[in-house]
């Protein structure tokens, strides 16, 4: 730019982002509600940069602080809905890091909450101030640093210049600042997830579900409910373990067969990458088909310039183009209307489908993780990480043998004749299974393709067979291997952090629906034994951490009113759920009066469980678990509360 050439600047309070059109990139303008910010998303090959320019309120009055906070909230929302590889925010934030006013506090909290980095804190920063103001009365000039660049932490090492540009031609009381980055953008290839069809429950009407239930019920006739193994009450029996394994596998097999044959399944989206425009089907599709019809007819008639066909061709084309302009202009309004209708009609699927489109999320995964590029190598990285975590505490074989002998002794001495012991219940009823089914949530999918919906739409015969299976497991103290297998899926924690770093991922464990169902049955049967202190508020029904906070505050206020000093000790345990010691946990369950038969089954489920990691459709080898409450288990929060 020629420095001698005068350029028109922004209006007061306005913001802008300027870029060279010759740059080979795609620029997408993100709409904003506030006039104090403007946002653009820059796409370079397959890498993306979110650019935000902000001009924040400068008053410390309550209304201005509320507006300041509201603008920060909108910026946060924009970052959440428009994921990008890198974020760069610049502008007049009207917050000096050296001060302690309300704006600065909000500004610092925003940086911390959004996991951003202020370029002002780099070692090479040469920014003495960005704003100067002369007081005409005192004749003194004050200096402040109000303008800043906030960047993604991954860009910190790429800053090669951050300095003020003092120009004699600058008539503003603000000093321009320059941020220069030296960043080589790697266009890592991504792995698209392999499509696997699943049950499309939103397409299942009562007729389809009824057909499925009838067919599944017929298939369940292959399971003989009169087999003597079902009613075996020998607590020391070991000969029926294989029977339990086979019956569980058979139930799952029949389930999948009936489901695949009688329930509709999803199909792969074949849009070939075309952009989906909200409102297209309602407002454009008909006009497009009409315009196409008249255009083809016009071609067949030799492309006449006058006459009815030519007029209809022009008229239909005009309506078609007008409809396109309409939906393009009204994109946001139409989408909001669709979301509002979905909320009003309680159509959760439609609502979240629109949210998914707005967030523009992708199912692709990075092909590099901790400098490894092979899919199998990446999956092994996560497997080794979680294997180490879930075997970091462990237990001694001698201690486990002592615990098992104690449980067997309690079973032999107390369980056969325990009618007077309320917590010692050795039979699971069909009603208890049905009550547990009612508590299952719809839409929970297992790795094998089954949903919680399959259980909730079960027949009377299914509930009877599940009751027989659970009772057989309880009396023998054995759970099927398939029921105890959990699949861990790494999910990114900070979408603006390093996607190629395994430390930026947490694991979501997918268990089995029947294990959750059994957990609920045990939870209902052993309510008394699973009770915790009235002063414990976490992971309890009709309770929240807010009640805990109020209790602490009231206690503090009480002692302060009495003139006493209050000392508070806070404990924050790292990965506490994952490091629970099994010996101590099950000893506590016995002391709390839980039925030894139930304790034995739970101990078997914990010590025999296995986990595997799934990354990009690659399943790792299974590994044992020797500490930590079961991931995704219904009982896990309750057991942890008892443990602590």
Protein Blocks (a to p, Z undefined) as FASTA:
>chain_A
ZZkbccddddehiacddddfklccdddddddfblkbccddddehjaccddddddddfbfb
fklmmmmmmmmmmmmmmmmmmgcfbdcdedjehpafkbccfklmmmmmmmmmnopadfkl
pmklccfbfcdcddfklopacdddfbccdddfklmmmpcbdcddddfklmbfbdcddddd
dddddddddddddddddddfklmcfklmmmmmmmmmmmmmmpcfkbfklmpcbfkbcklm
mmmmmmmmmmmmmmmmmmmmmpccddddfkgopacdehklmmmmmmmmmmmmmmmmmmmn
opaabdjklmmmmmmmmmmmmmmmmmmmmmmmmmmmmmmmmmmnopaklmmmmmmmmnop
afbdcfbeehiabfklmmmmmmmmmmmmmmmnopcfklmmmmmmmmmmmmmmmmmmmmlp
mklccbdcfklmmmmmmmpcghiacfkopafklmmmpcfklmmmmmmmmmmmmmnopacf
klmpccdddddfblmlcfkbfklpccdddddfklmmmmmmmmmmmmmmmpccfkbcghpa
hiafklmmmmmmmmmmmmmmnopacdddddddehklmmccfklmmmmmmmnopafklmmm
mmmmmmmgccdddeehiacdddddfedcdehiaklmmmmmmmZZ
